[in-house]
Amino acid sequence: MNKLETQDLVKRFAGVAAIDGLSISIEAGRITSIIGPNGSGKSTLVNVLSGMLPIDGGLVVVDAQPPLKSIRPSKAPSYGITRTFQEVRLFEQMTVLDNVLVVLTERNLRSAFFERHRAHHLGQAEAVLTRTGLWGKRGDLAVNLSYGQRKLLEIARVLAMCATSQAGIILFDEPFAGLFPQMVKTVSSIIKELRNSGITAVLIEHNMDLIRELSDHVIVMDSGRLLAEGSAAEVLERRDVIEAYLGE
């Protein structure tokens, strides 16, 4: 089902709560956008949900699995959770193709080159790289890609993980930042396709036009707490939401 919930979630830094008793529900198979002014806790939430930061209090619940008091980064995929990063993380000295093959195999360097069903994986890699417009760059080292191409490669890796049924929940941390308009259209289309295939997409984004276009549901955070939630049309007209942004 790919439903994701937090129950009284807390994350502190030096005694200050960046996430302060947050309880939210992210429905399966929808695009849920999490918005809020700078410092509201959006990226901290993504880092906690993906295991990059430890949980200081409360629980995370994925579908009907037992509630989680902690998530290790290496275990997040076993719960069906994967993510993109504001600062793209790739295997810099590997080719574009091999960056995808690592995900399609056992996700280590040796398997990327020696996995037995390599032809099958090559077909999957070609499909996701074609979808992101990177098949022509398949032999290039990741370090030599432009910023936008690097972001697209990270999304191609996420698509590859979905193809192997390892991920049903994708956390997109500012996927459109720094992209040219055509790349924005490509990424928007991919996120919609993922939603239509039953994937749960969580989107951190500042562009309100994209929020309106893509979101099935919007959650607004302020000072680590839930400020508002509902449709984009409802939430973005609320006075308290407007004041939270204007007071940034």
C-alpha positions in Angstrom: 0.0 0.0 0.0 3.0 2.4 0.6 1.3 4.5 3.3 3.6 6.5 5.5 2.8 8.0 8.9 4.6 9.8 11.7 3.3 9.7 15.3 4.5 12.5 17.7 7.9 12.5 15.8 10.7 14.5 17.4 14.1 15.5 16.2 16.3 17.8 18.3 19.6 19.6 17.6 21.4 20.9 20.7 18.1 20.7 22.6 16.1 22.6 20.0 13.3 20.7 18.4 13.6 20.9 14.6 10.7 18.4 14.5 8.3 19.0 17.4 5.8 16.2 18.0 4.8 15.9 14.3 1.9 13.6 13.4 1.1 13.3 9.7 -0.3 10.8 7.4 0.9 10.4 3.8 -1.5 8.4 1.7 -0.4 5.6 -0.6 -0.3 6.3 -4.4 -0.5 10.0 -4.1 1.8 13.0 -4.5 2.1 14.7 -1.1 4.0 18.0 -1.0 5.5 19.2 2.2 6.0 23.0 2.2 7.0 25.7 4.7 9.4 28.6 5.3 13.1 28.0 5.6 13.8 26.3 8.9 10.4 24.8 9.2 11.8 21.2 9.4 11.0 19.9 5.9 14.5 18.6 5.0 15.0 17.4 8.6 11.9 15.3 8.2 13.1 13.8 5.0 16.4 13.0 6.6 14.7 11.3 9.5 12.3 9.3 7.3 15.2 8.1 5.2 17.4 7.2 8.2 20.0 9.9 7.6 19.2 11.3 11.0 18.2 9.4 14.1 14.7 9.6 15.6 14.7 11.4 19.0 11.1 10.6 19.9 7.9 9.3 18.4 7.4 6.7 15.7 7.4 6.2 12.0 4.8 3.7 10.5 5.0 2.2 7.0 1.9 0.4 6.0 0.9 -2.3 8.5 4.5 -2.9 9.6 5.4 -2.6 13.3 6.1 1.1 14.2 9.7 2.1 13.9 11.6 3.9 16.7 14.7 4.0 14.5 15.6 3.7 10.8 19.1 3.0 9.6 20.0 4.3 6.1 20.9 0.8 4.9 17.5 -0.5 6.1 15.3 2.2 4.5 14.9 0.4 1.2 13.7 -2.7 3.0 10.8 -0.6 4.3 10.2 0.5 0.7 11.7 4.0 1.2 14.1 5.7 -1.2 15.0 9.3 -1.8 16.8 12.0 -3.8 19.0 14.6 -2.3 19.4 18.4 -2.6 23.1 17.8 -3.2 23.2 14.9 -5.7 25.0 11.8 -4.6 26.5 9.6 -7.3 29.4 7.3 -7.9 31.5 10.0 -9.5 34.1 7.8 -11.2 31.6 5.4 -12.7 29.8 5.8 -15.9 26.2 6.9 -16.1 25.2 3.3 -17.1 27.0 1.7 -14.2 25.5 4.1 -11.7 22.2 2.6 -12.7 23.4 -1.0 -12.8 24.6 -0.7 -9.2 20.9 -0.2 -8.2 19.6 -2.9 -10.5 21.9 -5.6 -9.1 22.9 -6.1 -5.5 23.8 -2.4 -5.3 27.6 -2.9 -4.9 30.4 -2.4 -7.4 31.2 -6.0 -8.0 27.6 -6.9 -8.8 27.3 -4.0 -11.2 29.9 -5.7 -13.5 29.4 -9.4 -12.8 25.7 -10.0 -12.1 24.6 -13.1 -14.0 21.5 -11.6 -15.6 23.3 -8.6 -17.0 21.4 -8.5 -20.3 18.1 -8.2 -18.4 19.5 -5.4 -16.2 20.9 -3.6 -19.3 17.4 -3.5 -20.7 16.1 -2.0 -17.5 18.9 0.5 -17.4 18.3 1.5 -21.0 14.6 2.1 -20.2 15.2 4.4 -17.3 18.1 6.3 -18.9 16.0 6.8 -22.1 13.1 8.1 -19.9 15.4 10.7 -18.3 17.1 11.6 -21.6 20.5 10.2 -20.5 20.9 7.1 -22.7 23.2 9.1 -25.0 25.4 9.9 -22.0 25.5 6.3 -20.8 29.3 6.0 -21.3 30.2 9.3 -19.7 31.6 9.4 -16.2 29.1 10.9 -13.7 31.6 13.5 -12.6 31.5 15.0 -16.1 27.8 15.6 -16.2 26.1 19.0 -15.9 24.3 19.8 -12.7 20.9 19.1 -14.3 22.1 15.9 -15.8 23.3 14.7 -12.5 19.9 15.3 -11.0 18.3 13.4 -13.8 20.8 10.5 -13.2 19.8 10.4 -9.5 16.1 10.2 -10.6 17.0 7.5 -13.1 18.5 5.5 -10.2 15.3 6.0 -8.2 13.3 4.7 -11.2 15.6 1.7 -11.4 15.0 0.9 -7.8 11.2 1.1 -8.4 11.7 -1.3 -11.3 13.2 -3.9 -9.0 10.3 -3.4 -6.6 12.5 -2.2 -3.8 10.8 1.2 -3.4 7.2 2.1 -3.1 7.8 5.5 -1.3 10.0 8.1 -2.8 11.1 11.2 -1.0 12.0 14.0 -3.5 14.1 16.7 -1.7 13.9 19.8 -4.0 14.2 17.8 -7.3 13.6 20.8 -9.5 16.2 23.2 -8.0 18.6 24.4 -10.7 16.9 22.6 -13.6 16.2 24.2 -17.0 12.5 24.4 -18.0 12.7 21.3 -20.3 14.2 19.3 -17.5 11.5 20.5 -15.1 8.9 19.2 -17.5 10.7 15.8 -17.7 10.9 15.4 -13.9 7.2 16.6 -13.5 6.1 14.0 -16.0 8.1 11.3 -14.2 6.7 12.1 -10.8 3.1 12.0 -12.3 3.9 8.6 -13.9 5.2 7.2 -10.6 2.0 8.3 -8.9 -0.1 6.7 -11.6 1.7 3.5 -11.2 0.9 3.4 -7.4 4.1 4.9 -6.1 3.8 7.2 -3.1 5.7 10.4 -3.8 6.7 12.9 -1.1 7.8 16.3 -2.6 9.8 19.0 -0.9 9.5 22.1 -3.1 9.5 25.9 -3.0 7.9 26.6 -6.4 4.2 27.1 -5.7 3.3 26.7 -9.4 4.7 23.2 -9.3 3.0 22.5 -5.9 -0.3 23.4 -7.5 0.3 21.3 -10.6 1.6 18.2 -8.9 0.1 17.9 -5.4 -2.8 15.6 -4.5 -2.3 16.8 -0.9 -0.2 19.5 0.8 1.2 19.5 4.3 2.5 22.8 5.7 5.2 22.8 8.4 6.3 25.7 10.6 8.8 25.5 13.4 8.8 21.7 13.2 5.0 21.4 13.7 2.0 20.8 11.5 0.5 24.2 10.5 -2.0 23.1 7.9 -2.9 20.4 5.4 -5.4 19.9 2.5 -5.5 20.5 -1.2 -3.1 23.0 -2.7 -6.0 25.4 -3.5 -7.2 25.3 0.1 -3.9 25.5 1.9 -2.2 28.2 -0.1 -5.1 30.6 0.5 -5.0 30.3 4.3 -4.0 33.4 6.1 -1.8 31.5 8.7 0.1 29.9 5.8 0.6 33.2 4.0 1.8 34.8 7.2 4.3 32.0 7.9 5.9 32.6 4.5 5.8 36.4 4.8 7.3 36.2 8.2 10.3 34.1 7.0 
